[in-house]
Amino acid sequence: MKPIEFPEQNAIATSEDENVQPLPCRISKDGTQVISCWEITEADFERLKRNPRIYISQLTFGANIPPLFATTDKHDLFTYKQPEQ
């Protein structure tokens, strides 16, 4: 899986760690929510067909574990006006 840019993003989270790639994301106005969009590769898709599970690793650095929500439908996440075409 890889993080990808998406229309609602308003930031790119970065790190000085060379093992961490930039993360296109949307940060809520109050700063309490960060949303990112991930695209599955063809290999991911084949694995999901055989075993429909996704494992998530979250680094907490010893702090409390923040809530996590995963979905395949962005409308579960965003409450916004659709851009006019």
PDB file with one MODEL, atoms N, CA, C and O in Angstrom:
MODEL        1
ATOM      1  N   MET A   1       0.856  -1.170   0.000  1.00  0.00           N
ATOM      2  CA  MET A   1       0.000   0.000   0.000  1.00  0.00           C
ATOM      3  C   MET A   1       0.893   1.221   0.000  1.00  0.00           C
ATOM      4  O   MET A   1       2.001   1.204   0.535  1.00  0.00           O
ATOM      5  N   LYS A   2       0.386   2.287  -0.614  1.00  0.00           N
ATOM      6  CA  LYS A   2       1.179   3.508  -0.630  1.00  0.00           C
ATOM      7  C   LYS A   2       0.265   4.711  -0.432  1.00  0.00           C
ATOM      8  O   LYS A   2      -0.854   4.733  -0.946  1.00  0.00           O
ATOM      9  N   PRO A   3       0.739   5.723   0.319  1.00  0.00           N
ATOM     10  CA  PRO A   3      -0.058   6.930   0.495  1.00  0.00           C
ATOM     11  C   PRO A   3      -0.070   7.722  -0.807  1.00  0.00           C
ATOM     12  O   PRO A   3       0.950   7.836  -1.486  1.00  0.00           O
ATOM     13  N   ILE A   4      -1.232   8.267  -1.145  1.00  0.00           N
ATOM     14  CA  ILE A   4      -1.352   9.023  -2.392  1.00  0.00           C
ATOM     15  C   ILE A   4      -1.998  10.377  -2.123  1.00  0.00           C
ATOM     16  O   ILE A   4      -2.671  10.574  -1.111  1.00  0.00           O
ATOM     17  N   GLU A   5      -1.780  11.304  -3.051  1.00  0.00           N
ATOM     18  CA  GLU A   5      -2.447  12.602  -2.974  1.00  0.00           C
ATOM     19  C   GLU A   5      -3.926  12.407  -3.276  1.00  0.00           C
ATOM     20  O   GLU A   5      -4.309  11.479  -3.989  1.00  0.00           O
ATOM     21  N   PHE A   6      -4.762  13.305  -2.717  1.00  0.00           N
ATOM     22  CA  PHE A   6      -6.201  13.230  -2.937  1.00  0.00           C
ATOM     23  C   PHE A   6      -6.766  14.646  -2.880  1.00  0.00           C
ATOM     24  O   PHE A   6      -6.161  15.521  -2.261  1.00  0.00           O
ATOM     25  N   PRO A   7      -7.928  14.892  -3.523  1.00  0.00           N
ATOM     26  CA  PRO A   7      -8.440  16.255  -3.672  1.00  0.00           C
ATOM     27  C   PRO A   7      -8.634  17.010  -2.360  1.00  0.00           C
ATOM     28  O   PRO A   7      -8.462  18.229  -2.325  1.00  0.00           O
ATOM     29  N   GLU A   8      -8.986  16.320  -1.292  1.00  0.00           N
ATOM     30  CA  GLU A   8      -9.291  17.001  -0.029  1.00  0.00           C
ATOM     31  C   GLU A   8      -8.052  17.313   0.807  1.00  0.00           C
ATOM     32  O   GLU A   8      -8.164  17.986   1.831  1.00  0.00           O
ATOM     33  N   GLN A   9      -6.890  16.846   0.401  1.00  0.00           N
ATOM     34  CA  GLN A   9      -5.687  17.052   1.217  1.00  0.00           C
ATOM     35  C   GLN A   9      -5.355  18.537   1.326  1.00  0.00           C
ATOM     36  O   GLN A   9      -5.603  19.314   0.403  1.00  0.00           O
ATOM     37  N   ASN A  10      -4.789  18.915   2.470  1.00  0.00           N
ATOM     38  CA  ASN A  10      -4.374  20.304   2.668  1.00  0.00           C
ATOM     39  C   ASN A  10      -2.976  20.396   3.277  1.00  0.00           C
ATOM     40  O   ASN A  10      -2.536  21.475   3.673  1.00  0.00           O
ATOM     41  N   ALA A  11      -2.279  19.255   3.349  1.00  0.00           N
ATOM     42  CA  ALA A  11      -0.937  19.253   3.934  1.00  0.00           C
ATOM     43  C   ALA A  11      -0.176  18.019   3.457  1.00  0.00           C
ATOM     44  O   ALA A  11      -0.753  17.074   2.920  1.00  0.00           O
ATOM     45  N   ILE A  12       1.125  18.060   3.669  1.00  0.00           N
ATOM     46  CA  ILE A  12       1.969  16.882   3.476  1.00  0.00           C
ATOM     47  C   ILE A  12       2.821  16.756   4.727  1.00  0.00           C
ATOM     48  O   ILE A  12       3.662  17.609   5.007  1.00  0.00           O
ATOM     49  N   ALA A  13       2.594  15.684   5.475  1.00  0.00           N
ATOM     50  CA  ALA A  13       3.376  15.439   6.690  1.00  0.00           C
ATOM     51  C   ALA A  13       4.723  14.853   6.274  1.00  0.00           C
ATOM     52  O   ALA A  13       4.790  13.958   5.431  1.00  0.00           O
ATOM     53  N   THR A  14       5.784  15.365   6.871  1.00  0.00           N
ATOM     54  CA  THR A  14       7.127  14.902   6.528  1.00  0.00           C
ATOM     55  C   THR A  14       7.882  14.520   7.791  1.00  0.00           C
ATOM     56  O   THR A  14       7.440  14.788   8.909  1.00  0.00           O
ATOM     57  N   SER A  15       9.017  13.897   7.588  1.00  0.00           N
ATOM     58  CA  SER A  15       9.860  13.490   8.703  1.00  0.00           C
ATOM     59  C   SER A  15      11.315  13.611   8.282  1.00  0.00           C
ATOM     60  O   SER A  15      11.645  13.482   7.103  1.00  0.00           O
ATOM     61  N   GLU A  16      12.178  13.861   9.256  1.00  0.00           N
ATOM     62  CA  GLU A  16      13.617  13.882   8.984  1.00  0.00           C
ATOM     63  C   GLU A  16      14.153  12.462   8.837  1.00  0.00           C
ATOM     64  O   GLU A  16      15.260  12.268   8.335  1.00  0.00           O
ATOM     65  N   ASP A  17      13.382  11.471   9.268  1.00  0.00           N
ATOM     66  CA  ASP A  17      13.784  10.069   9.190  1.00  0.00           C
ATOM     67  C   ASP A  17      13.706   9.611   7.735  1.00  0.00           C
ATOM     68  O   ASP A  17      12.641   9.680   7.121  1.00  0.00           O
ATOM     69  N   GLU A  18      14.811   9.149   7.187  1.00  0.00           N
ATOM     70  CA  GLU A  18      14.829   8.733   5.782  1.00  0.00           C
ATOM     71  C   GLU A  18      13.973   7.498   5.516  1.00  0.00           C
ATOM     72  O   GLU A  18      13.669   7.201   4.361  1.00  0.00           O
ATOM     73  N   ASN A  19      13.584   6.780   6.555  1.00  0.00           N
ATOM     74  CA  ASN A  19      12.729   5.603   6.398  1.00  0.00           C
ATOM     75  C   ASN A  19      11.249   5.954   6.344  1.00  0.00           C
ATOM     76  O   ASN A  19      10.411   5.082   6.115  1.00  0.00           O
ATOM     77  N   VAL A  20      10.923   7.227   6.554  1.00  0.00           N
ATOM     78  CA  VAL A  20       9.530   7.676   6.571  1.00  0.00           C
ATOM     79  C   VAL A  20       9.270   8.497   5.314  1.00  0.00           C
ATOM     80  O   VAL A  20       9.956   9.487   5.058  1.00  0.00           O
ATOM     81  N   GLN A  21       8.277   8.081   4.534  1.00  0.00           N
ATOM     82  CA  GLN A  21       7.966   8.821   3.314  1.00  0.00           C
ATOM     83  C   GLN A  21       6.960   9.934   3.595  1.00  0.00           C
ATOM     84  O   GLN A  21       6.206   9.846   4.564  1.00  0.00           O
ATOM     85  N   PRO A  22       6.935  10.984   2.763  1.00  0.00           N
ATOM     86  CA  PRO A  22       5.956  12.058   2.937  1.00  0.00           C
ATOM     87  C   PRO A  22       4.531  11.495   2.891  1.00  0.00           C
ATOM     88  O   PRO A  22       4.244  10.559   2.145  1.00  0.00           O
ATOM     89  N   LEU A  23       3.653  12.081   3.699  1.00  0.00           N
ATOM     90  CA  LEU A  23       2.274  11.609   3.797  1.00  0.00           C
ATOM     91  C   LEU A  23       1.309  12.723   3.396  1.00  0.00           C
ATOM     92  O   LEU A  23       1.073  13.641   4.182  1.00  0.00           O
ATOM     93  N   PRO A  24       0.739  12.658   2.171  1.00  0.00           N
ATOM     94  CA  PRO A  24      -0.312  13.611   1.821  1.00  0.00           C
ATOM     95  C   PRO A  24      -1.474  13.406   2.790  1.00  0.00           C
ATOM     96  O   PRO A  24      -1.878  12.271   3.046  1.00  0.00           O
ATOM     97  N   CYS A  25      -2.009  14.495   3.324  1.00  0.00           N
ATOM     98  CA  CYS A  25      -3.064  14.343   4.329  1.00  0.00           C
ATOM     99  C   CYS A  25      -3.960  15.573   4.387  1.00  0.00           C
ATOM    100  O   CYS A  25      -3.658  16.624   3.821  1.00  0.00           O
ATOM    101  N   ARG A  26      -5.061  15.402   5.088  1.00  0.00           N
ATOM    102  CA  ARG A  26      -5.950  16.518   5.414  1.00  0.00           C
ATOM    103  C   ARG A  26      -5.946  16.628   6.921  1.00  0.00           C
ATOM    104  O   ARG A  26      -6.242  15.665   7.628  1.00  0.00           O
ATOM    105  N   ILE A  27      -5.609  17.807   7.406  1.00  0.00           N
ATOM    106  CA  ILE A  27      -5.628  18.079   8.838  1.00  0.00           C
ATOM    107  C   ILE A  27      -6.858  18.927   9.116  1.00  0.00           C
ATOM    108  O   ILE A  27      -7.061  19.962   8.481  1.00  0.00           O
ATOM    109  N   SER A  28      -7.676  18.491  10.062  1.00  0.00           N
ATOM    110  CA  SER A  28      -8.906  19.221  10.377  1.00  0.00           C
ATOM    111  C   SER A  28      -8.570  20.615  10.902  1.00  0.00           C
ATOM    112  O   SER A  28      -7.472  20.854  11.405  1.00  0.00           O
ATOM    113  N   LYS A  29      -9.531  21.529  10.779  1.00  0.00           N
ATOM    114  CA  LYS A  29      -9.314  22.915  11.222  1.00  0.00           C
ATOM    115  C   LYS A  29      -8.899  22.996  12.675  1.00  0.00           C
ATOM    116  O   LYS A  29      -8.092  23.850  13.043  1.00  0.00           O
ATOM    117  N   ASP A  30      -9.446  22.109  13.516  1.00  0.00           N
ATOM    118  CA  ASP A  30      -9.099  22.152  14.941  1.00  0.00           C
ATOM    119  C   ASP A  30      -7.866  21.310  15.264  1.00  0.00           C
ATOM    120  O   ASP A  30      -7.446  21.238  16.419  1.00  0.00           O
ATOM    121  N   GLY A  31      -7.281  20.670  14.236  1.00  0.00           N
ATOM    122  CA  GLY A  31      -6.054  19.910  14.428  1.00  0.00           C
ATOM    123  C   GLY A  31      -6.213  18.574  15.130  1.00  0.00           C
ATOM    124  O   GLY A  31      -5.219  17.952  15.506  1.00  0.00           O
ATOM    125  N   THR A  32      -7.451  18.122  15.312  1.00  0.00           N
ATOM    126  CA  THR A  32      -7.673  16.876  16.058  1.00  0.00           C
ATOM    127  C   THR A  32      -7.795  15.642  15.171  1.00  0.00           C
ATOM    128  O   THR A  32      -7.860  14.522  15.677  1.00  0.00           O
ATOM    129  N   GLN A  33      -7.827  15.836  13.844  1.00  0.00           N
ATOM    130  CA  GLN A  33      -7.984  14.696  12.947  1.00  0.00           C
ATOM    131  C   GLN A  33      -7.057  14.848  11.749  1.00  0.00           C
ATOM    132  O   GLN A  33      -6.948  15.925  11.163  1.00  0.00           O
ATOM    133  N   VAL A  34      -6.395  13.756  11.397  1.00  0.00           N
ATOM    134  CA  VAL A  34      -5.560  13.699  10.200  1.00  0.00           C
ATOM    135  C   VAL A  34      -6.070  12.543   9.350  1.00  0.00           C
ATOM    136  O   VAL A  34      -6.192  11.416   9.830  1.00  0.00           O
ATOM    137  N   ILE A  35      -6.365  12.828   8.088  1.00  0.00           N
ATOM    138  CA  ILE A  35      -6.876  11.821   7.164  1.00  0.00           C
ATOM    139  C   ILE A  35      -5.855  11.641   6.047  1.00  0.00           C
ATOM    140  O   ILE A  35      -5.335  12.620   5.511  1.00  0.00           O
ATOM    141  N   SER A  36      -5.571  10.399   5.700  1.00  0.00           N
ATOM    142  CA  SER A  36      -4.708  10.118   4.558  1.00  0.00           C
ATOM    143  C   SER A  36      -5.406   9.102   3.663  1.00  0.00           C
ATOM    144  O   SER A  36      -6.299   8.380   4.106  1.00  0.00           O
ATOM    145  N   CYS A  37      -4.991   9.054   2.408  1.00  0.00           N
ATOM    146  CA  CYS A  37      -5.581   8.139   1.428  1.00  0.00           C
ATOM    147  C   CYS A  37      -4.483   7.191   0.951  1.00  0.00           C
ATOM    148  O   CYS A  37      -3.385   7.622   0.599  1.00  0.00           O
ATOM    149  N   TRP A  38      -4.792   5.907   0.945  1.00  0.00           N
ATOM    150  CA  TRP A  38      -3.813   4.886   0.574  1.00  0.00           C
ATOM    151  C   TRP A  38      -4.325   4.090  -0.610  1.00  0.00           C
ATOM    152  O   TRP A  38      -5.503   3.740  -0.676  1.00  0.00           O
ATOM    153  N   GLU A  39      -3.440   3.811  -1.533  1.00  0.00           N
ATOM    154  CA  GLU A  39      -3.790   3.023  -2.710  1.00  0.00           C
ATOM    155  C   GLU A  39      -3.165   1.637  -2.577  1.00  0.00           C
ATOM    156  O   GLU A  39      -1.993   1.498  -2.227  1.00  0.00           O
ATOM    157  N   ILE A  40      -3.970   0.621  -2.863  1.00  0.00           N
ATOM    158  CA  ILE A  40      -3.414  -0.727  -2.789  1.00  0.00           C
ATOM    159  C   ILE A  40      -2.739  -1.065  -4.119  1.00  0.00           C
ATOM    160  O   ILE A  40      -3.200  -0.669  -5.189  1.00  0.00           O
ATOM    161  N   THR A  41      -1.650  -1.798  -4.022  1.00  0.00           N
ATOM    162  CA  THR A  41      -0.952  -2.251  -5.220  1.00  0.00           C
ATOM    163  C   THR A  41      -1.659  -3.489  -5.763  1.00  0.00           C
ATOM    164  O   THR A  41      -2.547  -4.045  -5.116  1.00  0.00           O
ATOM    165  N   GLU A  42      -1.261  -3.904  -6.937  1.00  0.00           N
ATOM    166  CA  GLU A  42      -1.831  -5.120  -7.516  1.00  0.00           C
ATOM    167  C   GLU A  42      -1.547  -6.321  -6.610  1.00  0.00           C
ATOM    168  O   GLU A  42      -2.404  -7.187  -6.434  1.00  0.00           O
ATOM    169  N   ALA A  43      -0.342  -6.368  -6.039  1.00  0.00           N
ATOM    170  CA  ALA A  43       0.008  -7.466  -5.124  1.00  0.00           C
ATOM    171  C   ALA A  43      -0.874  -7.427  -3.874  1.00  0.00           C
ATOM    172  O   ALA A  43      -1.323  -8.469  -3.397  1.00  0.00           O
ATOM    173  N   ASP A  44      -1.127  -6.208  -3.338  1.00  0.00           N
ATOM    174  CA  ASP A  44      -2.026  -6.071  -2.185  1.00  0.00           C
ATOM    175  C   ASP A  44      -3.412  -6.607  -2.537  1.00  0.00           C
ATOM    176  O   ASP A  44      -4.026  -7.340  -1.762  1.00  0.00           O
ATOM    177  N   PHE A  45      -3.889  -6.226  -3.719  1.00  0.00           N
ATOM    178  CA  PHE A  45      -5.224  -6.625  -4.146  1.00  0.00           C
ATOM    179  C   PHE A  45      -5.339  -8.152  -4.218  1.00  0.00           C
ATOM    180  O   PHE A  45      -6.330  -8.728  -3.768  1.00  0.00           O
ATOM    181  N   GLU A  46      -4.328  -8.793  -4.781  1.00  0.00           N
ATOM    182  CA  GLU A  46      -4.343 -10.256  -4.872  1.00  0.00           C
ATOM    183  C   GLU A  46      -4.331 -10.886  -3.478  1.00  0.00           C
ATOM    184  O   GLU A  46      -5.041 -11.861  -3.233  1.00  0.00           O
ATOM    185  N   ARG A  47      -3.519 -10.330  -2.557  1.00  0.00           N
ATOM    186  CA  ARG A  47      -3.488 -10.846  -1.179  1.00  0.00           C
ATOM    187  C   ARG A  47      -4.837 -10.653  -0.499  1.00  0.00           C
ATOM    188  O   ARG A  47      -5.306 -11.540   0.213  1.00  0.00           O
ATOM    189  N   LEU A  48      -5.468  -9.491  -0.716  1.00  0.00           N
ATOM    190  CA  LEU A  48      -6.769  -9.221  -0.095  1.00  0.00           C
ATOM    191  C   LEU A  48      -7.844 -10.180  -0.601  1.00  0.00           C
ATOM    192  O   LEU A  48      -8.741 -10.563   0.150  1.00  0.00           O
ATOM    193  N   LYS A  49      -7.756 -10.561  -1.856  1.00  0.00           N
ATOM    194  CA  LYS A  49      -8.735 -11.517  -2.382  1.00  0.00           C
ATOM    195  C   LYS A  49      -8.596 -12.870  -1.688  1.00  0.00           C
ATOM    196  O   LYS A  49      -9.592 -13.552  -1.445  1.00  0.00           O
ATOM    197  N   ARG A  50      -7.364 -13.256  -1.373  1.00  0.00           N
ATOM    198  CA  ARG A  50      -7.130 -14.544  -0.704  1.00  0.00           C
ATOM    199  C   ARG A  50      -7.360 -14.454   0.802  1.00  0.00           C
ATOM    200  O   ARG A  50      -7.824 -15.412   1.421  1.00  0.00           O
ATOM    201  N   ASN A  51      -7.038 -13.319   1.382  1.00  0.00           N
ATOM    202  CA  ASN A  51      -7.106 -13.146   2.834  1.00  0.00           C
ATOM    203  C   ASN A  51      -7.534 -11.701   3.114  1.00  0.00           C
ATOM    204  O   ASN A  51      -6.673 -10.829   3.225  1.00  0.00           O
ATOM    205  N   PRO A  52      -8.838 -11.423   3.230  1.00  0.00           N
ATOM    206  CA  PRO A  52      -9.331 -10.049   3.326  1.00  0.00           C
ATOM    207  C   PRO A  52      -9.084  -9.406   4.696  1.00  0.00           C
ATOM    208  O   PRO A  52     -10.019  -9.119   5.443  1.00  0.00           O
ATOM    209  N   ARG A  53      -7.808  -9.189   5.002  1.00  0.00           N
ATOM    210  CA  ARG A  53      -7.431  -8.549   6.265  1.00  0.00           C
ATOM    211  C   ARG A  53      -6.394  -7.472   5.992  1.00  0.00           C
ATOM    212  O   ARG A  53      -5.566  -7.600   5.090  1.00  0.00           O
ATOM    213  N   ILE A  54      -6.450  -6.425   6.776  1.00  0.00           N
ATOM    214  CA  ILE A  54      -5.438  -5.369   6.720  1.00  0.00           C
ATOM    215  C   ILE A  54      -4.863  -5.223   8.115  1.00  0.00           C
ATOM    216  O   ILE A  54      -5.605  -5.101   9.089  1.00  0.00           O
ATOM    217  N   TYR A  55      -3.550  -5.237   8.211  1.00  0.00           N
ATOM    218  CA  TYR A  55      -2.868  -5.044   9.489  1.00  0.00           C
ATOM    219  C   TYR A  55      -2.353  -3.615   9.533  1.00  0.00           C
ATOM    220  O   TYR A  55      -1.801  -3.119   8.551  1.00  0.00           O
ATOM    221  N   ILE A  56      -2.535  -2.949  10.675  1.00  0.00           N
ATOM    222  CA  ILE A  56      -2.122  -1.554  10.831  1.00  0.00           C
ATOM    223  C   ILE A  56      -1.132  -1.463  11.974  1.00  0.00           C
ATOM    224  O   ILE A  56      -1.371  -1.993  13.059  1.00  0.00           O
ATOM    225  N   SER A  57      -0.020  -0.789  11.726  1.00  0.00           N
ATOM    226  CA  SER A  57       0.978  -0.545  12.764  1.00  0.00           C
ATOM    227  C   SER A  57       0.967   0.942  13.081  1.00  0.00           C
ATOM    228  O   SER A  57       1.043   1.779  12.181  1.00  0.00           O
ATOM    229  N   GLN A  58       0.872   1.262  14.352  1.00  0.00           N
ATOM    230  CA  GLN A  58       0.805   2.650  14.787  1.00  0.00           C
ATOM    231  C   GLN A  58       1.899   2.874  15.825  1.00  0.00           C
ATOM    232  O   GLN A  58       1.890   2.238  16.879  1.00  0.00           O
ATOM    233  N   LEU A  59       2.839   3.770  15.538  1.00  0.00           N
ATOM    234  CA  LEU A  59       3.887   4.068  16.509  1.00  0.00           C
ATOM    235  C   LEU A  59       3.326   5.015  17.566  1.00  0.00           C
ATOM    236  O   LEU A  59       2.801   6.079  17.237  1.00  0.00           O
ATOM    237  N   THR A  60       3.437   4.628  18.828  1.00  0.00           N
ATOM    238  CA  THR A  60       2.894   5.463  19.906  1.00  0.00           C
ATOM    239  C   THR A  60       3.983   6.094  20.755  1.00  0.00           C
ATOM    240  O   THR A  60       3.714   7.024  21.515  1.00  0.00           O
ATOM    241  N   PHE A  61       5.210   5.600  20.636  1.00  0.00           N
ATOM    242  CA  PHE A  61       6.334   6.112  21.420  1.00  0.00           C
ATOM    243  C   PHE A  61       6.005   6.150  22.905  1.00  0.00           C
ATOM    244  O   PHE A  61       6.424   7.059  23.622  1.00  0.00           O
ATOM    245  N   GLY A  62       5.241   5.141  23.364  1.00  0.00           N
ATOM    246  CA  GLY A  62       4.910   5.015  24.774  1.00  0.00           C
ATOM    247  C   GLY A  62       3.712   5.828  25.232  1.00  0.00           C
ATOM    248  O   GLY A  62       3.337   5.761  26.403  1.00  0.00           O
ATOM    249  N   ALA A  63       3.102   6.595  24.334  1.00  0.00           N
ATOM    250  CA  ALA A  63       1.935   7.408  24.701  1.00  0.00           C
ATOM    251  C   ALA A  63       0.662   6.563  24.560  1.00  0.00           C
ATOM    252  O   ALA A  63       0.714   5.414  24.120  1.00  0.00           O
ATOM    253  N   ASN A  64      -0.473   7.144  24.938  1.00  0.00           N
ATOM    254  CA  ASN A  64      -1.755   6.462  24.761  1.00  0.00           C
ATOM    255  C   ASN A  64      -1.980   6.153  23.287  1.00  0.00           C
ATOM    256  O   ASN A  64      -1.485   6.863  22.412  1.00  0.00           O
ATOM    257  N   ILE A  65      -2.723   5.101  23.021  1.00  0.00           N
ATOM    258  CA  ILE A  65      -3.031   4.736  21.641  1.00  0.00           C
ATOM    259  C   ILE A  65      -4.210   5.583  21.168  1.00  0.00           C
ATOM    260  O   ILE A  65      -5.304   5.482  21.723  1.00  0.00           O
ATOM    261  N   PRO A  66      -3.993   6.428  20.133  1.00  0.00           N
ATOM    262  CA  PRO A  66      -5.103   7.248  19.649  1.00  0.00           C
ATOM    263  C   PRO A  66      -6.100   6.398  18.867  1.00  0.00           C
ATOM    264  O   PRO A  66      -5.730   5.360  18.317  1.00  0.00           O
ATOM    265  N   PRO A  67      -7.368   6.832  18.812  1.00  0.00           N
ATOM    266  CA  PRO A  67      -8.364   6.090  18.041  1.00  0.00           C
ATOM    267  C   PRO A  67      -7.947   6.012  16.572  1.00  0.00           C
ATOM    268  O   PRO A  67      -7.312   6.925  16.045  1.00  0.00           O
ATOM    269  N   LEU A  68      -8.309   4.923  15.930  1.00  0.00           N
ATOM    270  CA  LEU A  68      -7.983   4.707  14.529  1.00  0.00           C
ATOM    271  C   LEU A  68      -9.242   4.248  13.821  1.00  0.00           C
ATOM    272  O   LEU A  68     -10.001   3.444  14.362  1.00  0.00           O
ATOM    273  N   PHE A  69      -9.471   4.750  12.615  1.00  0.00           N
ATOM    274  CA  PHE A  69     -10.638   4.356  11.834  1.00  0.00           C
ATOM    275  C   PHE A  69     -10.176   4.098  10.409  1.00  0.00           C
ATOM    276  O   PHE A  69      -9.478   4.931   9.832  1.00  0.00           O
ATOM    277  N   ALA A  70     -10.545   2.975   9.836  1.00  0.00           N
ATOM    278  CA  ALA A  70     -10.209   2.651   8.451  1.00  0.00           C
ATOM    279  C   ALA A  70     -11.496   2.440   7.672  1.00  0.00           C
ATOM    280  O   ALA A  70     -12.454   1.873   8.197  1.00  0.00           O
ATOM    281  N   THR A  71     -11.524   2.892   6.422  1.00  0.00           N
ATOM    282  CA  THR A  71     -12.706   2.741   5.587  1.00  0.00           C
ATOM    283  C   THR A  71     -12.297   2.718   4.125  1.00  0.00           C
ATOM    284  O   THR A  71     -11.194   3.143   3.780  1.00  0.00           O
ATOM    285  N   THR A  72     -13.168   2.230   3.271  1.00  0.00           N
ATOM    286  CA  THR A  72     -12.940   2.305   1.831  1.00  0.00           C
ATOM    287  C   THR A  72     -13.824   3.367   1.187  1.00  0.00           C
ATOM    288  O   THR A  72     -13.781   3.551  -0.029  1.00  0.00           O
ATOM    289  N   ASP A  73     -14.624   4.066   1.988  1.00  0.00           N
ATOM    290  CA  ASP A  73     -15.550   5.084   1.480  1.00  0.00           C
ATOM    291  C   ASP A  73     -15.237   6.429   2.112  1.00  0.00           C
ATOM    292  O   ASP A  73     -15.466   6.623   3.306  1.00  0.00           O
ATOM    293  N   LYS A  74     -14.710   7.372   1.311  1.00  0.00           N
ATOM    294  CA  LYS A  74     -14.318   8.664   1.875  1.00  0.00           C
ATOM    295  C   LYS A  74     -15.496   9.425   2.466  1.00  0.00           C
ATOM    296  O   LYS A  74     -15.295  10.308   3.300  1.00  0.00           O
ATOM    297  N   HIS A  75     -16.704   9.109   2.060  1.00  0.00           N
ATOM    298  CA  HIS A  75     -17.866   9.804   2.621  1.00  0.00           C
ATOM    299  C   HIS A  75     -18.093   9.439   4.086  1.00  0.00           C
ATOM    300  O   HIS A  75     -18.851  10.112   4.785  1.00  0.00           O
ATOM    301  N   ASP A  76     -17.442   8.379   4.550  1.00  0.00           N
ATOM    302  CA  ASP A  76     -17.472   8.063   5.979  1.00  0.00           C
ATOM    303  C   ASP A  76     -16.640   9.072   6.768  1.00  0.00           C
ATOM    304  O   ASP A  76     -16.801   9.197   7.982  1.00  0.00           O
ATOM    305  N   LEU A  77     -15.753   9.790   6.080  1.00  0.00           N
ATOM    306  CA  LEU A  77     -14.794  10.673   6.740  1.00  0.00           C
ATOM    307  C   LEU A  77     -15.092  12.151   6.576  1.00  0.00           C
ATOM    308  O   LEU A  77     -14.923  12.926   7.518  1.00  0.00           O
ATOM    309  N   PHE A  78     -15.530  12.547   5.404  1.00  0.00           N
ATOM    310  CA  PHE A  78     -15.639  13.965   5.083  1.00  0.00           C
ATOM    311  C   PHE A  78     -17.077  14.455   5.156  1.00  0.00           C
ATOM    312  O   PHE A  78     -18.000  13.783   4.696  1.00  0.00           O
ATOM    313  N   THR A  79     -17.249  15.605   5.726  1.00  0.00           N
ATOM    314  CA  THR A  79     -18.522  16.319   5.623  1.00  0.00           C
ATOM    315  C   THR A  79     -18.170  17.649   4.976  1.00  0.00           C
ATOM    316  O   THR A  79     -17.753  18.586   5.656  1.00  0.00           O
ATOM    317  N   TYR A  80     -18.337  17.727   3.691  1.00  0.00           N
ATOM    318  CA  TYR A  80     -17.938  18.903   2.938  1.00  0.00           C
ATOM    319  C   TYR A  80     -18.835  19.041   1.719  1.00  0.00           C
ATOM    320  O   TYR A  80     -19.511  18.096   1.313  1.00  0.00           O
ATOM    321  N   LYS A  81     -18.827  20.237   1.146  1.00  0.00           N
ATOM    322  CA  LYS A  81     -19.561  20.462  -0.090  1.00  0.00           C
ATOM    323  C   LYS A  81     -18.737  19.920  -1.245  1.00  0.00           C
ATOM    324  O   LYS A  81     -17.521  20.107  -1.296  1.00  0.00           O
ATOM    325  N   GLN A  82     -19.403  19.250  -2.164  1.00  0.00           N
ATOM    326  CA  GLN A  82     -18.708  18.772  -3.354  1.00  0.00           C
ATOM    327  C   GLN A  82     -18.276  19.982  -4.185  1.00  0.00           C
ATOM    328  O   GLN A  82     -19.064  20.913  -4.353  1.00  0.00           O
ATOM    329  N   PRO A  83     -17.048  19.993  -4.707  1.00  0.00           N
ATOM    330  CA  PRO A  83     -16.632  21.101  -5.566  1.00  0.00           C
ATOM    331  C   PRO A  83     -17.505  21.156  -6.808  1.00  0.00           C
ATOM    332  O   PRO A  83     -17.892  20.127  -7.362  1.00  0.00           O
ATOM    333  N   GLU A  84     -17.806  22.375  -7.235  1.00  0.00           N
ATOM    334  CA  GLU A  84     -18.605  22.530  -8.449  1.00  0.00           C
ATOM    335  C   GLU A  84     -17.743  22.199  -9.648  1.00  0.00           C
ATOM    336  O   GLU A  84     -16.583  22.603  -9.721  1.00  0.00           O
ATOM    337  N   GLN A  85     -18.312  21.464 -10.589  1.00  0.00           N
ATOM    338  CA  GLN A  85     -17.568  21.043 -11.791  1.00  0.00           C
ATOM    339  C   GLN A  85     -17.601  22.121 -12.838  1.00  0.00           C
ATOM    340  O   GLN A  85     -17.032  21.952 -13.916  1.00  0.00           O
TER     341      GLN A  85
ENDMDL
END
